[in-house]
Amino acid sequence: MTTATIHTPAIRAIEFINSSILFVHLDNDRTFIVPLEKFPVLKSLTPEQRKDYEIIDESNLSFLAIDEVYSINELIGI
């Protein structure tokens, strides 16, 4: 029996497009468009606060201005 290992894509970078869209760039060359309407806390961040983020364990996103961590699955709607 052969077992397959499933690779969970890693967050490579993020990019905010105005105050309504977040691009999540993954290590498999895919980019997800995340409408910030689904994440009002992220939408309320100032442009400076949006620059101050950290990718944790390649699959979680944290901003220093808020006390929340977002997983890749949460961001892309899985």
PyMOL Python script that loads the backbone (N, CA, C, O; Angstrom):
from pymol import cmd

cmd.read_pdbstr("""\
ATOM      1  N   MET A   1       0.841  -1.175   0.000  1.00  0.00           N
ATOM      2  CA  MET A   1       0.000   0.000   0.000  1.00  0.00           C
ATOM      3  C   MET A   1       0.887   1.239   0.000  1.00  0.00           C
ATOM      4  O   MET A   1       1.866   1.317   0.741  1.00  0.00           O
ATOM      5  N   THR A   2       0.537   2.183  -0.823  1.00  0.00           N
ATOM      6  CA  THR A   2       1.271   3.432  -0.916  1.00  0.00           C
ATOM      7  C   THR A   2       0.452   4.539  -0.273  1.00  0.00           C
ATOM      8  O   THR A   2      -0.748   4.670  -0.517  1.00  0.00           O
ATOM      9  N   THR A   3       1.113   5.319   0.541  1.00  0.00           N
ATOM     10  CA  THR A   3       0.422   6.462   1.132  1.00  0.00           C
ATOM     11  C   THR A   3       0.970   7.730   0.508  1.00  0.00           C
ATOM     12  O   THR A   3       2.175   7.867   0.295  1.00  0.00           O
ATOM     13  N   ALA A   4       0.094   8.628   0.226  1.00  0.00           N
ATOM     14  CA  ALA A   4       0.485   9.897  -0.388  1.00  0.00           C
ATOM     15  C   ALA A   4       0.595  10.965   0.684  1.00  0.00           C
ATOM     16  O   ALA A   4      -0.226  11.042   1.599  1.00  0.00           O
ATOM     17  N   THR A   5       1.609  11.773   0.554  1.00  0.00           N
ATOM     18  CA  THR A   5       1.767  12.897   1.449  1.00  0.00           C
ATOM     19  C   THR A   5       1.160  14.123   0.780  1.00  0.00           C
ATOM     20  O   THR A   5       1.493  14.463  -0.355  1.00  0.00           O
ATOM     21  N   ILE A   6       0.274  14.767   1.499  1.00  0.00           N
ATOM     22  CA  ILE A   6      -0.371  15.964   0.970  1.00  0.00           C
ATOM     23  C   ILE A   6       0.433  17.178   1.409  1.00  0.00           C
ATOM     24  O   ILE A   6       0.679  17.377   2.598  1.00  0.00           O
ATOM     25  N   HIS A   7       0.834  17.976   0.449  1.00  0.00           N
ATOM     26  CA  HIS A   7       1.595  19.190   0.725  1.00  0.00           C
ATOM     27  C   HIS A   7       0.627  20.351   0.915  1.00  0.00           C
ATOM     28  O   HIS A   7      -0.133  20.701   0.011  1.00  0.00           O
ATOM     29  N   THR A   8       0.669  20.934   2.093  1.00  0.00           N
ATOM     30  CA  THR A   8      -0.123  22.141   2.331  1.00  0.00           C
ATOM     31  C   THR A   8       0.695  23.321   1.845  1.00  0.00           C
ATOM     32  O   THR A   8       1.833  23.505   2.278  1.00  0.00           O
ATOM     33  N   PRO A   9       0.137  24.118   0.959  1.00  0.00           N
ATOM     34  CA  PRO A   9       0.905  25.260   0.444  1.00  0.00           C
ATOM     35  C   PRO A   9       1.307  26.207   1.565  1.00  0.00           C
ATOM     36  O   PRO A   9       0.573  26.387   2.537  1.00  0.00           O
ATOM     37  N   ALA A  10       2.464  26.798   1.417  1.00  0.00           N
ATOM     38  CA  ALA A  10       2.975  27.745   2.396  1.00  0.00           C
ATOM     39  C   ALA A  10       2.746  29.170   1.906  1.00  0.00           C
ATOM     40  O   ALA A  10       2.798  29.447   0.708  1.00  0.00           O
ATOM     41  N   ILE A  11       2.494  30.060   2.849  1.00  0.00           N
ATOM     42  CA  ILE A  11       2.358  31.478   2.514  1.00  0.00           C
ATOM     43  C   ILE A  11       3.760  32.017   2.219  1.00  0.00           C
ATOM     44  O   ILE A  11       4.662  31.923   3.052  1.00  0.00           O
ATOM     45  N   ARG A  12       3.923  32.571   1.046  1.00  0.00           N
ATOM     46  CA  ARG A  12       5.199  33.156   0.650  1.00  0.00           C
ATOM     47  C   ARG A  12       5.212  34.659   0.940  1.00  0.00           C
ATOM     48  O   ARG A  12       6.211  35.203   1.410  1.00  0.00           O
ATOM     49  N   ALA A  13       4.088  35.317   0.653  1.00  0.00           N
ATOM     50  CA  ALA A  13       3.983  36.768   0.864  1.00  0.00           C
ATOM     51  C   ALA A  13       2.518  37.169   0.791  1.00  0.00           C
ATOM     52  O   ALA A  13       1.669  36.402   0.335  1.00  0.00           O
ATOM     53  N   ILE A  14       2.238  38.377   1.244  1.00  0.00           N
ATOM     54  CA  ILE A  14       0.878  38.928   1.109  1.00  0.00           C
ATOM     55  C   ILE A  14       0.991  40.316   0.503  1.00  0.00           C
ATOM     56  O   ILE A  14       2.047  40.948   0.530  1.00  0.00           O
ATOM     57  N   GLU A  15      -0.121  40.765  -0.040  1.00  0.00           N
ATOM     58  CA  GLU A  15      -0.156  42.087  -0.660  1.00  0.00           C
ATOM     59  C   GLU A  15      -1.579  42.635  -0.556  1.00  0.00           C
ATOM     60  O   GLU A  15      -2.537  41.989  -0.983  1.00  0.00           O
ATOM     61  N   PHE A  16      -1.702  43.813   0.009  1.00  0.00           N
ATOM     62  CA  PHE A  16      -3.007  44.468   0.083  1.00  0.00           C
ATOM     63  C   PHE A  16      -3.212  45.304  -1.166  1.00  0.00           C
ATOM     64  O   PHE A  16      -2.314  46.031  -1.592  1.00  0.00           O
ATOM     65  N   ILE A  17      -4.394  45.199  -1.749  1.00  0.00           N
ATOM     66  CA  ILE A  17      -4.787  46.028  -2.880  1.00  0.00           C
ATOM     67  C   ILE A  17      -5.898  46.935  -2.356  1.00  0.00           C
ATOM     68  O   ILE A  17      -6.994  46.468  -2.045  1.00  0.00           O
ATOM     69  N   ASN A  18      -5.622  48.181  -2.263  1.00  0.00           N
ATOM     70  CA  ASN A  18      -6.481  49.187  -1.626  1.00  0.00           C
ATOM     71  C   ASN A  18      -6.992  48.662  -0.287  1.00  0.00           C
ATOM     72  O   ASN A  18      -6.288  47.891   0.366  1.00  0.00           O
ATOM     73  N   SER A  19      -8.163  49.042   0.135  1.00  0.00           N
ATOM     74  CA  SER A  19      -8.643  48.625   1.459  1.00  0.00           C
ATOM     75  C   SER A  19      -9.660  47.497   1.378  1.00  0.00           C
ATOM     76  O   SER A  19     -10.355  47.224   2.356  1.00  0.00           O
ATOM     77  N   SER A  20      -9.758  46.839   0.230  1.00  0.00           N
ATOM     78  CA  SER A  20     -10.802  45.822   0.116  1.00  0.00           C
ATOM     79  C   SER A  20     -10.327  44.430  -0.287  1.00  0.00           C
ATOM     80  O   SER A  20     -11.107  43.480  -0.222  1.00  0.00           O
ATOM     81  N   ILE A  21      -9.063  44.282  -0.704  1.00  0.00           N
ATOM     82  CA  ILE A  21      -8.595  42.984  -1.192  1.00  0.00           C
ATOM     83  C   ILE A  21      -7.214  42.669  -0.632  1.00  0.00           C
ATOM     84  O   ILE A  21      -6.347  43.538  -0.530  1.00  0.00           O
ATOM     85  N   LEU A  22      -7.035  41.407  -0.274  1.00  0.00           N
ATOM     86  CA  LEU A  22      -5.744  40.894   0.160  1.00  0.00           C
ATOM     87  C   LEU A  22      -5.344  39.784  -0.801  1.00  0.00           C
ATOM     88  O   LEU A  22      -6.120  38.857  -1.031  1.00  0.00           O
ATOM     89  N   PHE A  23      -4.152  39.866  -1.361  1.00  0.00           N
ATOM     90  CA  PHE A  23      -3.597  38.771  -2.157  1.00  0.00           C
ATOM     91  C   PHE A  23      -2.721  37.943  -1.238  1.00  0.00           C
ATOM     92  O   PHE A  23      -1.864  38.474  -0.532  1.00  0.00           O
ATOM     93  N   VAL A  24      -2.943  36.631  -1.251  1.00  0.00           N
ATOM     94  CA  VAL A  24      -2.103  35.703  -0.499  1.00  0.00           C
ATOM     95  C   VAL A  24      -1.323  34.893  -1.533  1.00  0.00           C
ATOM     96  O   VAL A  24      -1.895  34.078  -2.257  1.00  0.00           O
ATOM     97  N   HIS A  25      -0.014  35.125  -1.593  1.00  0.00           N
ATOM     98  CA  HIS A  25       0.852  34.449  -2.544  1.00  0.00           C
ATOM     99  C   HIS A  25       1.427  33.199  -1.877  1.00  0.00           C
ATOM    100  O   HIS A  25       2.015  33.273  -0.798  1.00  0.00           O
ATOM    101  N   LEU A  26       1.248  32.051  -2.532  1.00  0.00           N
ATOM    102  CA  LEU A  26       1.684  30.777  -1.972  1.00  0.00           C
ATOM    103  C   LEU A  26       2.956  30.279  -2.649  1.00  0.00           C
ATOM    104  O   LEU A  26       3.339  30.763  -3.714  1.00  0.00           O
ATOM    105  N   ASP A  27       3.597  29.311  -2.019  1.00  0.00           N
ATOM    106  CA  ASP A  27       4.848  28.782  -2.553  1.00  0.00           C
ATOM    107  C   ASP A  27       4.667  27.901  -3.787  1.00  0.00           C
ATOM    108  O   ASP A  27       5.652  27.543  -4.433  1.00  0.00           O
ATOM    109  N   ASN A  28       3.440  27.548  -4.123  1.00  0.00           N
ATOM    110  CA  ASN A  28       3.184  26.743  -5.323  1.00  0.00           C
ATOM    111  C   ASN A  28       2.793  27.622  -6.514  1.00  0.00           C
ATOM    112  O   ASN A  28       2.170  27.151  -7.466  1.00  0.00           O
ATOM    113  N   ASP A  29       3.165  28.898  -6.448  1.00  0.00           N
ATOM    114  CA  ASP A  29       2.909  29.891  -7.495  1.00  0.00           C
ATOM    115  C   ASP A  29       1.434  30.233  -7.686  1.00  0.00           C
ATOM    116  O   ASP A  29       1.058  30.788  -8.718  1.00  0.00           O
ATOM    117  N   ARG A  30       0.606  29.914  -6.718  1.00  0.00           N
ATOM    118  CA  ARG A  30      -0.800  30.310  -6.765  1.00  0.00           C
ATOM    119  C   ARG A  30      -0.986  31.554  -5.914  1.00  0.00           C
ATOM    120  O   ARG A  30      -0.253  31.789  -4.953  1.00  0.00           O
ATOM    121  N   THR A  31      -1.974  32.337  -6.284  1.00  0.00           N
ATOM    122  CA  THR A  31      -2.331  33.520  -5.519  1.00  0.00           C
ATOM    123  C   THR A  31      -3.828  33.493  -5.270  1.00  0.00           C
ATOM    124  O   THR A  31      -4.621  33.320  -6.196  1.00  0.00           O
ATOM    125  N   PHE A  32      -4.205  33.664  -4.023  1.00  0.00           N
ATOM    126  CA  PHE A  32      -5.619  33.717  -3.669  1.00  0.00           C
ATOM    127  C   PHE A  32      -6.008  35.159  -3.411  1.00  0.00           C
ATOM    128  O   PHE A  32      -5.270  35.920  -2.786  1.00  0.00           O
ATOM    129  N   ILE A  33      -7.180  35.517  -3.904  1.00  0.00           N
ATOM    130  CA  ILE A  33      -7.733  36.844  -3.673  1.00  0.00           C
ATOM    131  C   ILE A  33      -8.712  36.731  -2.512  1.00  0.00           C
ATOM    132  O   ILE A  33      -9.701  36.002  -2.584  1.00  0.00           O
ATOM    133  N   VAL A  34      -8.425  37.452  -1.460  1.00  0.00           N
ATOM    134  CA  VAL A  34      -9.251  37.393  -0.250  1.00  0.00           C
ATOM    135  C   VAL A  34      -9.984  38.712  -0.088  1.00  0.00           C
ATOM    136  O   VAL A  34      -9.353  39.742   0.149  1.00  0.00           O
ATOM    137  N   PRO A  35     -11.328  38.699  -0.214  1.00  0.00           N
ATOM    138  CA  PRO A  35     -12.074  39.939   0.018  1.00  0.00           C
ATOM    139  C   PRO A  35     -12.063  40.287   1.510  1.00  0.00           C
ATOM    140  O   PRO A  35     -12.423  39.460   2.347  1.00  0.00           O
ATOM    141  N   LEU A  36     -11.657  41.490   1.828  1.00  0.00           N
ATOM    142  CA  LEU A  36     -11.547  41.881   3.229  1.00  0.00           C
ATOM    143  C   LEU A  36     -12.890  42.071   3.902  1.00  0.00           C
ATOM    144  O   LEU A  36     -12.946  42.233   5.121  1.00  0.00           O
ATOM    145  N   GLU A  37     -13.966  42.055   3.146  1.00  0.00           N
ATOM    146  CA  GLU A  37     -15.299  42.084   3.754  1.00  0.00           C
ATOM    147  C   GLU A  37     -15.480  40.891   4.698  1.00  0.00           C
ATOM    148  O   GLU A  37     -16.236  40.975   5.666  1.00  0.00           O
ATOM    149  N   LYS A  38     -14.794  39.794   4.421  1.00  0.00           N
ATOM    150  CA  LYS A  38     -14.895  38.596   5.266  1.00  0.00           C
ATOM    151  C   LYS A  38     -14.061  38.716   6.535  1.00  0.00           C
ATOM    152  O   LYS A  38     -14.246  37.946   7.478  1.00  0.00           O
ATOM    153  N   PHE A  39     -13.147  39.675   6.561  1.00  0.00           N
ATOM    154  CA  PHE A  39     -12.254  39.858   7.701  1.00  0.00           C
ATOM    155  C   PHE A  39     -12.227  41.330   8.111  1.00  0.00           C
ATOM    156  O   PHE A  39     -11.257  42.033   7.828  1.00  0.00           O
ATOM    157  N   PRO A  40     -13.286  41.800   8.775  1.00  0.00           N
ATOM    158  CA  PRO A  40     -13.396  43.226   9.105  1.00  0.00           C
ATOM    159  C   PRO A  40     -12.233  43.766   9.946  1.00  0.00           C
ATOM    160  O   PRO A  40     -11.885  44.941   9.837  1.00  0.00           O
ATOM    161  N   VAL A  41     -11.640  42.923  10.774  1.00  0.00           N
ATOM    162  CA  VAL A  41     -10.510  43.395  11.582  1.00  0.00           C
ATOM    163  C   VAL A  41      -9.331  43.736  10.675  1.00  0.00           C
ATOM    164  O   VAL A  41      -8.667  44.752  10.881  1.00  0.00           O
ATOM    165  N   LEU A  42      -9.066  42.899   9.675  1.00  0.00           N
ATOM    166  CA  LEU A  42      -7.997  43.198   8.732  1.00  0.00           C
ATOM    167  C   LEU A  42      -8.325  44.427   7.896  1.00  0.00           C
ATOM    168  O   LEU A  42      -7.449  45.236   7.592  1.00  0.00           O
ATOM    169  N   LYS A  43      -9.566  44.555   7.535  1.00  0.00           N
ATOM    170  CA  LYS A  43      -9.992  45.696   6.729  1.00  0.00           C
ATOM    171  C   LYS A  43      -9.791  47.008   7.482  1.00  0.00           C
ATOM    172  O   LYS A  43      -9.516  48.039   6.868  1.00  0.00           O
ATOM    173  N   SER A  44      -9.926  46.975   8.788  1.00  0.00           N
ATOM    174  CA  SER A  44      -9.813  48.195   9.588  1.00  0.00           C
ATOM    175  C   SER A  44      -8.366  48.616   9.868  1.00  0.00           C
ATOM    176  O   SER A  44      -8.142  49.703  10.400  1.00  0.00           O
ATOM    177  N   LEU A  45      -7.399  47.794   9.527  1.00  0.00           N
ATOM    178  CA  LEU A  45      -6.002  48.155   9.758  1.00  0.00           C
ATOM    179  C   LEU A  45      -5.588  49.320   8.856  1.00  0.00           C
ATOM    180  O   LEU A  45      -6.037  49.433   7.715  1.00  0.00           O
ATOM    181  N   THR A  46      -4.741  50.164   9.384  1.00  0.00           N
ATOM    182  CA  THR A  46      -4.204  51.262   8.579  1.00  0.00           C
ATOM    183  C   THR A  46      -3.148  50.703   7.618  1.00  0.00           C
ATOM    184  O   THR A  46      -2.659  49.592   7.819  1.00  0.00           O
ATOM    185  N   PRO A  47      -2.798  51.459   6.582  1.00  0.00           N
ATOM    186  CA  PRO A  47      -1.744  50.996   5.676  1.00  0.00           C
ATOM    187  C   PRO A  47      -0.434  50.669   6.398  1.00  0.00           C
ATOM    188  O   PRO A  47       0.243  49.707   6.034  1.00  0.00           O
ATOM    189  N   GLU A  48      -0.077  51.438   7.394  1.00  0.00           N
ATOM    190  CA  GLU A  48       1.149  51.166   8.154  1.00  0.00           C
ATOM    191  C   GLU A  48       1.022  49.874   8.960  1.00  0.00           C
ATOM    192  O   GLU A  48       1.971  49.092   9.020  1.00  0.00           O
ATOM    193  N   GLN A  49      -0.127  49.642   9.573  1.00  0.00           N
ATOM    194  CA  GLN A  49      -0.336  48.418  10.344  1.00  0.00           C
ATOM    195  C   GLN A  49      -0.319  47.183   9.442  1.00  0.00           C
ATOM    196  O   GLN A  49       0.105  46.111   9.873  1.00  0.00           O
ATOM    197  N   ARG A  50      -0.766  47.321   8.225  1.00  0.00           N
ATOM    198  CA  ARG A  50      -0.790  46.194   7.283  1.00  0.00           C
ATOM    199  C   ARG A  50       0.616  45.765   6.874  1.00  0.00           C
ATOM    200  O   ARG A  50       0.832  44.611   6.504  1.00  0.00           O
ATOM    201  N   LYS A  51       1.556  46.676   6.938  1.00  0.00           N
ATOM    202  CA  LYS A  51       2.935  46.359   6.583  1.00  0.00           C
ATOM    203  C   LYS A  51       3.644  45.565   7.672  1.00  0.00           C
ATOM    204  O   LYS A  51       4.658  44.914   7.417  1.00  0.00           O
ATOM    205  N   ASP A  52       3.112  45.622   8.872  1.00  0.00           N
ATOM    206  CA  ASP A  52       3.762  45.017  10.032  1.00  0.00           C
ATOM    207  C   ASP A  52       3.141  43.653  10.331  1.00  0.00           C
ATOM    208  O   ASP A  52       2.403  43.486  11.302  1.00  0.00           O
ATOM    209  N   TYR A  53       3.463  42.677   9.466  1.00  0.00           N
ATOM    210  CA  TYR A  53       2.909  41.336   9.620  1.00  0.00           C
ATOM    211  C   TYR A  53       4.018  40.300   9.731  1.00  0.00           C
ATOM    212  O   TYR A  53       5.187  40.572   9.456  1.00  0.00           O
ATOM    213  N   GLU A  54       3.616  39.114  10.139  1.00  0.00           N
ATOM    214  CA  GLU A  54       4.558  38.003  10.287  1.00  0.00           C
ATOM    215  C   GLU A  54       3.904  36.727   9.773  1.00  0.00           C
ATOM    216  O   GLU A  54       2.735  36.462  10.054  1.00  0.00           O
ATOM    217  N   ILE A  55       4.656  35.948   9.027  1.00  0.00           N
ATOM    218  CA  ILE A  55       4.202  34.624   8.596  1.00  0.00           C
ATOM    219  C   ILE A  55       4.761  33.634   9.604  1.00  0.00           C
ATOM    220  O   ILE A  55       5.971  33.561   9.817  1.00  0.00           O
ATOM    221  N   ILE A  56       3.866  32.873  10.221  1.00  0.00           N
ATOM    222  CA  ILE A  56       4.243  31.933  11.272  1.00  0.00           C
ATOM    223  C   ILE A  56       4.100  30.515  10.738  1.00  0.00           C
ATOM    224  O   ILE A  56       3.039  30.142  10.237  1.00  0.00           O
ATOM    225  N   ASP A  57       5.159  29.728  10.841  1.00  0.00           N
ATOM    226  CA  ASP A  57       5.155  28.320  10.419  1.00  0.00           C
ATOM    227  C   ASP A  57       4.661  28.142   8.982  1.00  0.00           C
ATOM    228  O   ASP A  57       4.091  27.103   8.651  1.00  0.00           O
ATOM    229  N   GLU A  58       4.869  29.121   8.147  1.00  0.00           N
ATOM    230  CA  GLU A  58       4.520  29.097   6.727  1.00  0.00           C
ATOM    231  C   GLU A  58       3.023  29.006   6.433  1.00  0.00           C
ATOM    232  O   GLU A  58       2.628  29.067   5.269  1.00  0.00           O
ATOM    233  N   SER A  59       2.189  28.862   7.448  1.00  0.00           N
ATOM    234  CA  SER A  59       0.762  28.669   7.184  1.00  0.00           C
ATOM    235  C   SER A  59      -0.154  29.564   8.016  1.00  0.00           C
ATOM    236  O   SER A  59      -1.375  29.419   7.962  1.00  0.00           O
ATOM    237  N   ASN A  60       0.417  30.473   8.774  1.00  0.00           N
ATOM    238  CA  ASN A  60      -0.380  31.380   9.596  1.00  0.00           C
ATOM    239  C   ASN A  60       0.115  32.805   9.409  1.00  0.00           C
ATOM    240  O   ASN A  60       1.292  33.042   9.137  1.00  0.00           O
ATOM    241  N   LEU A  61      -0.793  33.734   9.557  1.00  0.00           N
ATOM    242  CA  LEU A  61      -0.493  35.140   9.342  1.00  0.00           C
ATOM    243  C   LEU A  61      -0.900  35.925  10.581  1.00  0.00           C
ATOM    244  O   LEU A  61      -2.007  35.765  11.096  1.00  0.00           O
ATOM    245  N   SER A  62      -0.001  36.767  11.049  1.00  0.00           N
ATOM    246  CA  SER A  62      -0.260  37.563  12.240  1.00  0.00           C
ATOM    247  C   SER A  62       0.153  39.011  11.983  1.00  0.00           C
ATOM    248  O   SER A  62       1.137  39.276  11.293  1.00  0.00           O
ATOM    249  N   PHE A  63      -0.608  39.935  12.545  1.00  0.00           N
ATOM    250  CA  PHE A  63      -0.297  41.361  12.459  1.00  0.00           C
ATOM    251  C   PHE A  63      -0.036  41.862  13.867  1.00  0.00           C
ATOM    252  O   PHE A  63      -0.780  41.531  14.790  1.00  0.00           O
ATOM    253  N   LEU A  64       1.005  42.650  14.042  1.00  0.00           N
ATOM    254  CA  LEU A  64       1.360  43.123  15.380  1.00  0.00           C
ATOM    255  C   LEU A  64       0.305  44.028  15.985  1.00  0.00           C
ATOM    256  O   LEU A  64       0.206  44.116  17.208  1.00  0.00           O
ATOM    257  N   ALA A  65      -0.480  44.700  15.171  1.00  0.00           N
ATOM    258  CA  ALA A  65      -1.477  45.651  15.675  1.00  0.00           C
ATOM    259  C   ALA A  65      -2.718  44.977  16.249  1.00  0.00           C
ATOM    260  O   ALA A  65      -3.487  45.609  16.973  1.00  0.00           O
ATOM    261  N   ILE A  66      -2.919  43.703  15.931  1.00  0.00           N
ATOM    262  CA  ILE A  66      -4.110  42.999  16.428  1.00  0.00           C
ATOM    263  C   ILE A  66      -3.698  41.698  17.089  1.00  0.00           C
ATOM    264  O   ILE A  66      -2.595  41.195  16.871  1.00  0.00           O
ATOM    265  N   ASP A  67      -4.576  41.171  17.880  1.00  0.00           N
ATOM    266  CA  ASP A  67      -4.284  39.962  18.644  1.00  0.00           C
ATOM    267  C   ASP A  67      -4.992  38.758  18.031  1.00  0.00           C
ATOM    268  O   ASP A  67      -5.718  38.039  18.717  1.00  0.00           O
ATOM    269  N   GLU A  68      -4.773  38.542  16.726  1.00  0.00           N
ATOM    270  CA  GLU A  68      -5.386  37.415  16.035  1.00  0.00           C
ATOM    271  C   GLU A  68      -4.377  36.792  15.087  1.00  0.00           C
ATOM    272  O   GLU A  68      -3.495  37.465  14.553  1.00  0.00           O
ATOM    273  N   VAL A  69      -4.531  35.490  14.894  1.00  0.00           N
ATOM    274  CA  VAL A  69      -3.704  34.758  13.939  1.00  0.00           C
ATOM    275  C   VAL A  69      -4.652  34.116  12.938  1.00  0.00           C
ATOM    276  O   VAL A  69      -5.637  33.485  13.321  1.00  0.00           O
ATOM    277  N   TYR A  70      -4.352  34.278  11.653  1.00  0.00           N
ATOM    278  CA  TYR A  70      -5.189  33.736  10.584  1.00  0.00           C
ATOM    279  C   TYR A  70      -4.446  32.597   9.901  1.00  0.00           C
ATOM    280  O   TYR A  70      -3.291  32.756   9.504  1.00  0.00           O
ATOM    281  N   SER A  71      -5.104  31.449   9.763  1.00  0.00           N
ATOM    282  CA  SER A  71      -4.490  30.319   9.066  1.00  0.00           C
ATOM    283  C   SER A  71      -4.727  30.446   7.572  1.00  0.00           C
ATOM    284  O   SER A  71      -5.654  31.129   7.135  1.00  0.00           O
ATOM    285  N   ILE A  72      -3.892  29.789   6.800  1.00  0.00           N
ATOM    286  CA  ILE A  72      -4.061  29.802   5.358  1.00  0.00           C
ATOM    287  C   ILE A  72      -5.437  29.251   4.990  1.00  0.00           C
ATOM    288  O   ILE A  72      -6.098  29.786   4.100  1.00  0.00           O
ATOM    289  N   ASN A  73      -5.866  28.209   5.654  1.00  0.00           N
ATOM    290  CA  ASN A  73      -7.173  27.614   5.368  1.00  0.00           C
ATOM    291  C   ASN A  73      -8.310  28.595   5.632  1.00  0.00           C
ATOM    292  O   ASN A  73      -9.270  28.656   4.864  1.00  0.00           O
ATOM    293  N   GLU A  74      -8.205  29.343   6.690  1.00  0.00           N
ATOM    294  CA  GLU A  74      -9.218  30.347   7.024  1.00  0.00           C
ATOM    295  C   GLU A  74      -9.250  31.456   5.975  1.00  0.00           C
ATOM    296  O   GLU A  74     -10.323  31.894   5.560  1.00  0.00           O
ATOM    297  N   LEU A  75      -8.085  31.903   5.555  1.00  0.00           N
ATOM    298  CA  LEU A  75      -7.999  32.994   4.589  1.00  0.00           C
ATOM    299  C   LEU A  75      -8.561  32.615   3.222  1.00  0.00           C
ATOM    300  O   LEU A  75      -9.219  33.423   2.566  1.00  0.00           O
ATOM    301  N   ILE A  76      -8.294  31.372   2.797  1.00  0.00           N
ATOM    302  CA  ILE A  76      -8.758  30.980   1.462  1.00  0.00           C
ATOM    303  C   ILE A  76     -10.094  30.258   1.491  1.00  0.00           C
ATOM    304  O   ILE A  76     -10.582  29.795   0.460  1.00  0.00           O
ATOM    305  N   GLY A  77     -10.683  30.166   2.676  1.00  0.00           N
ATOM    306  CA  GLY A  77     -12.054  29.658   2.771  1.00  0.00           C
ATOM    307  C   GLY A  77     -12.209  28.159   2.803  1.00  0.00           C
ATOM    308  O   GLY A  77     -13.232  27.636   2.360  1.00  0.00           O
ATOM    309  N   ILE A  78     -11.225  27.457   3.314  1.00  0.00           N
ATOM    310  CA  ILE A  78     -11.341  25.995   3.438  1.00  0.00           C
ATOM    311  C   ILE A  78     -11.850  25.646   4.817  1.00  0.00           C
ATOM    312  O   ILE A  78     -12.021  24.468   5.132  1.00  0.00           O
TER     313      ILE A  78
END
""", "prot")
cmd.dss("prot")
cmd.show_as("cartoon", "prot")
cmd.util.cbc("prot")
cmd.orient("prot")
